[in-house]
């Protein structure tokens, strides 16, 4: 903590609701060996705490994806059905024929996703999906999940 932070508090984070006009875009697609994830439709409206912020799921409308303990995502039904394919009971894999694009920022920010605000660190990928939706993903995680398109 520095003197400025001690006296004035933390600087407010920038909020991203749309891609910056000067974003440098890169196209990617899911890797062919992308591991399946567990997914289920939300049974009722709920709020989930994640490491990046709170996610809101609408009962009967949204899918809840579990990547592991305390690592979840909420995806709108139309987006989920356009980007995932079933591979077994409650198991799905991201389709490899869908192209996404992303940009990075040199500063921390809050990204307004469809499911609620999510925190992004400098260098995280800010992904844009099939419906124009944005979401952050740590660069080191993204590099294992996506290949150049």
HUURNOR-V528655 format. One line per field, one symbol per residue. psi: psi as a letter, one per 40 degrees, with the letter a starting at -180 (. if undefined). burial: + if it has 24 or more other ideal C-beta (glycine too) atoms within 12 Angstrom, else -. A space follows every 10 residues. Layout:
# HUURNOR-V528655
psi->???
burial->???
This chain:
# HUURNOR-V528655
psi->hidddddeii iiiihheiii dehhihhiii idfhiiihii hhdihihhhi eeahhhhhhe diihhheahe giihhidddd deeiiieahe hiihheehhi iiiiieiiih hhideihihh iheihhihad eeiiiihhdd dddeeiii.
burial->---------- -----+---- -------+++ ---+--++++ -+-----+-+ -++-+++--- +++++-+--- -++++++-++ --++------ -++++--+++ +++++--+++ ++++++++++ +--+++++++ --+++++++- -+--++---
